[in-house]
Amino acid sequence: MRKQLRVITVASAAAMSLVLAACGGGGSGTDGGGGSSGGADIVIRGCTPENPLVPGNTSETCGGDMVDAMTAKLVRYDTETADPIMDIAESIETEDNINFTVTLKEGYLFHDGTEVKAKNFVDAWNYTAAYSNGQAGSYFMAPFEGFEEVSAEGSTQTEMSGLEVVDDYTFTIRTVEPMANLPVRLGYSAYAPLPDAFFDDPAAFEDAPVGAGPFSLDSQSTTEYKFVKFADYAGEFPAQVDSLTFRIYTDDAAAYNDVVANNLDYTNNVPSDFLVNEQFTNDLPDRNLVRETGRFAGLVFSPNDEQLADNLDLRRSISMAIDRQLIIDQIFNGIYKPAHGWAPSVVDGATDTACGDNCNYDPEAAKALYDQSGGYEGTLTLTVNGDGGHKPWADATCNSIKNALGVECVTQVTPDFATFNEQIDNNEIMGLFRTGWQMDYPSIENFLGPIYVTGADSNWSKYSNPEFEDLLRQAGSADSIDQANELYQQAEAMLGRDMPTAPMWYPSTVVGWSDRVENVHINAFGVLDFSAISMK
C-alpha cells in the first residue's frame, strides 16, 4: 500500500499548539547520543549550485541540498512522513488562518555565535520579497500582506506590512487571505532566518554563508563544499559526523563507481545504466535504497520557440508521441512511474489524471494531430544538463518522437546544471528542455504555484493564466484541505488543457552508499537526512 503524505490543517490556535508544539523528534531516530562522530568525515556526491548559498536565492537542488544541511527553519519535516514538526519555533498559533503568532525557542544560535531572534526571520523574509534584491525565492513570500507592494517591478519598498516583530522571540504574520497550510510551508529553505551580519554585507555573506543548522560551511571551491559539525547547534537533530563534504561531480557514473569502490560515501543518483536488471543491487548489496518520493520530471516547451509557444496542437502531438512506459522499462528498469499529471501520487490531493489523453502514447493520433498543427520546421532539440545522467532517456524520447511524427529530433547536452540554468535564464534554449521538481513542502500546491504562476522563478515555460492563479488563491483560503485540494485539482486540469509542459514520469529516488557509513535515510523529498548519517 502506497504511503500517503499527510498535510496538517490548522483550524485554530488550540489545534496548532496541539498538532505542532506537541510533536517531538523526527524520522531519523537520532537524538544526539547515537552514532560515532569521532574522526568521522564523509564525502557525498554534489553538483554545482547556481548561486551562492543564500537561502532566499536558492531555487535548485544542487544548492538547495547544501542550504538544507546548514540551515534550520521554524519547522522541520519528518523524514518518513513529511509531517511538519517544530524546530526553531516553539509554537505557531492562529484562530483565523490569517493572523499567526510565532514564538521562538530561546538559545538557538547561528554559526557566527549570534542568537536567532524574531527579527532574523522578519528581516530575511522582507529581503527575499523585495524587488530591489532580485531573490529567486521571492515568490514564496506571496502569502504575506504587503508582498505585492514590495515585489512590484521598480518598487523601492523593503518591508511587508504583514510581518511585525513583537519582541526578541515573537513575531506575527498576517496573510492576504486565509491560508490553512501556511505552517506546512514554513519548513522550506526560503523561510530560513538570516543573521544580522548578512544585512551588514550581503556580498561578504555569499563568500562565507551562515545558518543555524547542524552543519556550518568550512570551505568552498569549484570542486567541493566542506561543512563541519556545528558544536553549538541547539536543535534536536545534531550531526552524527564531524564533517560533510559535497564533492562536485559532472559525471554520475563516476560518482557511482566511486561509491562502489568505497572512494565516495554516498551518491543520490544511480545512473540508468546500472538500473538495468537491477545491477546496482549486485554492485551495492545492502548499500542501496529505493524510495518513492515527491518528485516530478517533464519537458518544457520552450517559450522562446515560437513554433511551440503558439501551437497547442503541436505541443499535444509531441506529448502523445512519447512512449513513457517503454522508456521507463528500457532506461529505468521499470522503477519510475509514467506521469499523467503534474503532481506525484505520494502528495495529498494528487490524482495523476490531469494530463488526460495528452499523456497517453498514441502514435497514430499524435501523427494526425501533428499534421493538423502544421508540423515543426527544422530539427527539434531536447536540451538536458550533462551532470545528471539524462542523455539516455533524452535520446530515447527523441527516438520516440521521431518514430511517431517523422520530425528530426536530437539531444543537446550542457556541461552542468549551472550552465543549463543560465541558458534558461538567458532565454537561449529552443525546442524542448527537461524540467524536474523536488517538492519544497508536502502540498499539491507546491507542484503548481512555484512553477506556473506568472513571474515565479521556476516558471520556465512562462505560463500565465489568470484563471489558473485565481483557483490557486481560492484554494489557499479554503476552509479545509479537502476543499483546497478540489480547487488545486481544477487548476491542475488547466495545465492539461494548455500543456505548457509535458509530464514524463515520477522518479523514485535510488541511492547508494559506501560500506563506511550507516543510518542512511532518505526523506520524502528524496534528500539524504544529513543529520542522521553516521560512520560505522
Solvent accessible surface area in square Angstrom, and as a share of the most:
residue,aa,sasa,rsa
1,M,245,1.09
2,R,102,0.37
3,K,118,0.50
4,Q,92,0.41
5,L,7,0.03
6,R,145,0.53
7,V,22,0.13
8,I,29,0.15
9,T,48,0.28
10,V,2,0.01
11,A,72,0.56
12,S,40,0.26
13,A,25,0.19
14,A,77,0.60
15,A,29,0.22
16,M,0,0.00
17,S,35,0.23
18,L,129,0.64
19,V,46,0.26
20,L,1,0.01
21,A,44,0.34
22,A,74,0.57
23,C,47,0.28
24,G,65,0.62
25,G,35,0.33
26,G,22,0.21
27,G,20,0.19
28,S,8,0.05
29,G,74,0.71
30,T,23,0.13
31,D,116,0.60
32,G,42,0.40
33,G,70,0.67
34,G,36,0.34
35,G,47,0.45
36,S,58,0.38
37,S,33,0.21
38,G,70,0.68
39,G,65,0.62
40,A,1,0.01
41,D,71,0.37
42,I,1,0.00
43,V,33,0.19
44,I,3,0.01
45,R,17,0.06
46,G,5,0.05
47,C,16,0.10
48,T,43,0.25
49,P,11,0.07
50,E,49,0.22
51,N,42,0.21
52,P,57,0.36
53,L,2,0.01
54,V,6,0.04
55,P,4,0.03
56,G,3,0.03
57,N,28,0.14
58,T,5,0.03
59,S,31,0.20
60,E,18,0.08
61,T,61,0.36
62,C,9,0.06
63,G,0,0.00
64,G,14,0.13
65,D,20,0.11
66,M,1,0.00
67,V,0,0.00
68,D,56,0.29
69,A,1,0.01
70,M,1,0.00
71,T,8,0.05
72,A,4,0.03
73,K,17,0.07
74,L,0,0.00
75,V,1,0.00
76,R,47,0.17
77,Y,25,0.10
78,D,23,0.12
79,T,3,0.01
80,E,68,0.31
81,T,31,0.18
82,A,0,0.00
83,D,17,0.09
84,P,1,0.00
85,I,10,0.05
86,M,13,0.06
87,D,11,0.05
88,I,0,0.00
89,A,0,0.00
90,E,89,0.40
91,S,16,0.10
92,I,0,0.00
93,E,64,0.29
94,T,4,0.02
95,E,143,0.64
96,D,65,0.34
97,N,20,0.10
98,I,49,0.25
99,N,75,0.38
100,F,2,0.01
101,T,49,0.29
102,V,0,0.00
103,T,46,0.27
104,L,5,0.02
105,K,52,0.22
106,E,127,0.57
107,G,38,0.36
108,Y,5,0.02
109,L,46,0.23
110,F,1,0.00
111,H,33,0.15
112,D,65,0.34
113,G,48,0.46
114,T,61,0.36
115,E,47,0.21
116,V,0,0.00
117,K,54,0.23
118,A,0,0.00
119,K,77,0.32
120,N,3,0.02
121,F,0,0.00
122,V,9,0.05
123,D,51,0.26
124,A,2,0.02
125,W,0,0.00
126,N,12,0.06
127,Y,46,0.18
128,T,3,0.02
129,A,0,0.00
130,A,1,0.01
131,Y,98,0.37
132,S,74,0.47
133,N,44,0.23
134,G,60,0.58
135,Q,24,0.11
136,A,14,0.11
137,G,3,0.02
138,S,23,0.15
139,Y,38,0.14
140,F,13,0.06
141,M,0,0.00
142,A,35,0.27
143,P,8,0.05
144,F,0,0.00
145,E,53,0.24
146,G,9,0.09
147,F,29,0.12
148,E,134,0.60
149,E,91,0.41
150,V,1,0.00
151,S,28,0.18
152,A,50,0.38
153,E,154,0.69
154,G,54,0.52
155,S,18,0.12
156,T,122,0.71
157,Q,99,0.44
158,T,76,0.44
159,E,129,0.58
160,M,5,0.02
161,S,67,0.43
162,G,2,0.02
163,L,14,0.07
164,E,108,0.48
165,V,60,0.34
166,V,86,0.50
167,D,74,0.39
168,D,73,0.38
169,Y,48,0.18
170,T,22,0.13
171,F,0,0.00
172,T,42,0.24
173,I,2,0.01
174,R,89,0.32
175,T,3,0.02
176,V,87,0.50
177,E,45,0.20
178,P,48,0.30
179,M,14,0.06
180,A,7,0.05
181,N,11,0.06
182,L,1,0.00
183,P,1,0.01
184,V,1,0.00
185,R,15,0.06
186,L,0,0.00
187,G,7,0.06
188,Y,25,0.09
189,S,6,0.04
190,A,3,0.02
191,Y,1,0.00
192,A,1,0.01
193,P,4,0.02
194,L,4,0.02
195,P,0,0.00
196,D,64,0.33
197,A,52,0.40
198,F,3,0.01
199,F,66,0.28
200,D,122,0.63
201,D,68,0.35
202,P,46,0.29
203,A,67,0.52
204,A,50,0.39
205,F,10,0.04
206,E,66,0.30
207,D,111,0.58
208,A,63,0.49
209,P,5,0.03
210,V,28,0.16
211,G,2,0.02
212,A,1,0.01
213,G,0,0.00
214,P,13,0.08
215,F,0,0.00
216,S,18,0.11
217,L,31,0.15
218,D,84,0.44
219,S,54,0.35
220,Q,68,0.30
221,S,58,0.37
222,T,126,0.73
223,T,87,0.50
224,E,62,0.28
225,Y,28,0.11
226,K,65,0.28
227,F,0,0.00
228,V,45,0.26
229,K,73,0.31
230,F,22,0.09
231,A,97,0.76
232,D,86,0.45
233,Y,29,0.11
234,A,51,0.39
235,G,19,0.18
236,E,90,0.40
237,F,5,0.02
238,P,28,0.18
239,A,2,0.01
240,Q,6,0.03
241,V,0,0.00
242,D,48,0.25
243,S,5,0.03
244,L,0,0.00
245,T,10,0.06
246,F,5,0.02
247,R,80,0.29
248,I,29,0.15
249,Y,21,0.08
250,T,77,0.45
251,D,73,0.38
252,D,5,0.03
253,A,35,0.27
254,A,39,0.30
255,A,0,0.00
256,Y,1,0.00
257,N,76,0.39
258,D,39,0.20
259,V,0,0.00
260,V,48,0.28
261,A,59,0.45
262,N,50,0.26
263,N,95,0.49
264,L,1,0.01
265,D,4,0.02
266,Y,5,0.02
267,T,0,0.00
268,N,49,0.25
269,N,43,0.22
270,V,7,0.04
271,P,14,0.09
272,S,9,0.06
273,D,95,0.49
274,F,34,0.14
275,L,2,0.01
276,V,61,0.35
277,N,126,0.65
278,E,83,0.37
279,Q,72,0.32
280,F,4,0.02
281,T,47,0.27
282,N,113,0.58
283,D,40,0.21
284,L,0,0.00
285,P,75,0.47
286,D,139,0.72
287,R,33,0.12
288,N,37,0.19
289,L,48,0.24
290,V,70,0.40
291,R,42,0.15
292,E,61,0.27
293,T,2,0.01
294,G,0,0.00
295,R,65,0.24
296,F,7,0.03
297,A,16,0.12
298,G,1,0.01
299,L,0,0.00
300,V,2,0.01
301,F,6,0.03
302,S,0,0.00
303,P,34,0.22
304,N,39,0.20
305,D,3,0.02
306,E,133,0.60
307,Q,65,0.29
308,L,0,0.00
309,A,44,0.34
310,D,119,0.62
311,N,34,0.17
312,L,67,0.33
313,D,35,0.18
314,L,1,0.00
315,R,29,0.11
316,R,70,0.25
317,S,0,0.00
318,I,1,0.01
319,S,0,0.00
320,M,13,0.06
321,A,0,0.00
322,I,0,0.00
323,D,25,0.13
324,R,6,0.02
325,Q,82,0.36
326,L,86,0.43
327,I,5,0.03
328,I,0,0.00
329,D,70,0.36
330,Q,106,0.47
331,I,29,0.15
332,F,13,0.05
333,N,45,0.23
334,G,38,0.36
335,I,33,0.17
336,Y,28,0.11
337,K,73,0.31
338,P,33,0.21
339,A,0,0.00
340,H,54,0.24
341,G,0,0.00
342,W,2,0.01
343,A,0,0.00
344,P,2,0.01
345,S,29,0.19
346,V,7,0.04
347,V,1,0.01
348,D,43,0.22
349,G,16,0.15
350,A,22,0.17
351,T,60,0.35
352,D,39,0.20
353,T,92,0.53
354,A,20,0.15
355,C,2,0.01
356,G,35,0.34
357,D,100,0.52
358,N,13,0.07
359,C,3,0.02
360,N,63,0.32
361,Y,98,0.37
362,D,57,0.29
363,P,48,0.30
364,E,146,0.65
365,A,39,0.30
366,A,0,0.00
367,K,74,0.31
368,A,64,0.50
369,L,20,0.10
370,Y,21,0.08
371,D,83,0.43
372,Q,131,0.58
373,S,21,0.13
374,G,68,0.65
375,G,16,0.16
376,Y,29,0.11
377,E,147,0.66
378,G,54,0.52
379,T,63,0.37
380,L,1,0.00
381,T,22,0.13
382,L,0,0.00
383,T,3,0.02
384,V,0,0.00
385,N,7,0.04
386,G,27,0.26
387,D,3,0.02
388,G,10,0.10
389,G,31,0.29
390,H,31,0.14
391,K,100,0.42
392,P,49,0.31
393,W,15,0.05
394,A,0,0.00
395,D,49,0.25
396,A,20,0.16
397,T,0,0.00
398,C,3,0.02
399,N,76,0.39
400,S,16,0.10
401,I,0,0.00
402,K,67,0.28
403,N,127,0.65
404,A,12,0.10
405,L,3,0.01
406,G,65,0.62
407,V,8,0.05
408,E,87,0.39
409,C,4,0.02
410,V,61,0.35
411,T,28,0.16
412,Q,86,0.38
413,V,72,0.41
414,T,7,0.04
415,P,94,0.59
416,D,26,0.14
417,F,25,0.10
418,A,24,0.18
419,T,39,0.23
420,F,0,0.00
421,N,7,0.03
422,E,102,0.46
423,Q,49,0.22
424,I,16,0.08
425,D,86,0.45
426,N,78,0.40
427,N,76,0.39
428,E,99,0.44
429,I,7,0.04
430,M,95,0.43
431,G,1,0.01
432,L,0,0.00
433,F,3,0.01
434,R,34,0.12
435,T,15,0.09
436,G,32,0.31
437,W,31,0.11
438,Q,44,0.20
439,M,3,0.01
440,D,22,0.11
441,Y,0,0.00
442,P,1,0.01
443,S,6,0.04
444,I,1,0.01
445,E,6,0.03
446,N,0,0.00
447,F,1,0.01
448,L,0,0.00
449,G,0,0.00
450,P,4,0.02
451,I,17,0.08
452,Y,3,0.01
453,V,25,0.14
454,T,76,0.44
455,G,73,0.71
456,A,9,0.07
457,D,69,0.36
458,S,19,0.12
459,N,11,0.06
460,W,43,0.15
461,S,13,0.09
462,K,114,0.48
463,Y,21,0.08
464,S,69,0.45
465,N,17,0.09
466,P,106,0.67
467,E,96,0.43
468,F,0,0.00
469,E,26,0.12
470,D,58,0.30
471,L,18,0.09
472,L,17,0.08
473,R,123,0.45
474,Q,79,0.35
475,A,3,0.02
476,G,6,0.06
477,S,32,0.21
478,A,13,0.10
479,D,121,0.63
480,S,39,0.25
481,I,29,0.15
482,D,112,0.58
483,Q,94,0.42
484,A,9,0.07
485,N,16,0.08
486,E,100,0.45
487,L,34,0.17
488,Y,6,0.02
489,Q,59,0.26
490,Q,82,0.36
491,A,0,0.00
492,E,1,0.01
493,A,52,0.40
494,M,18,0.08
495,L,0,0.00
496,G,7,0.06
497,R,126,0.46
498,D,31,0.16
499,M,0,0.00
500,P,12,0.07
501,T,3,0.02
502,A,0,0.00
503,P,0,0.00
504,M,1,0.01
505,W,5,0.02
506,Y,14,0.05
507,P,9,0.06
508,S,11,0.07
509,T,2,0.01
510,V,9,0.05
511,V,0,0.00
512,G,0,0.00
513,W,29,0.10
514,S,0,0.00
515,D,69,0.36
516,R,90,0.33
517,V,1,0.00
518,E,71,0.32
519,N,65,0.33
520,V,14,0.08
521,H,53,0.24
522,I,5,0.02
523,N,28,0.14
524,A,2,0.01
525,F,13,0.05
526,G,9,0.09
527,V,11,0.07
528,L,6,0.03
529,D,6,0.03
530,F,16,0.07
531,S,5,0.04
532,A,0,0.00
533,I,0,0.00
534,S,0,0.00
535,M,29,0.13
536,K,145,0.61
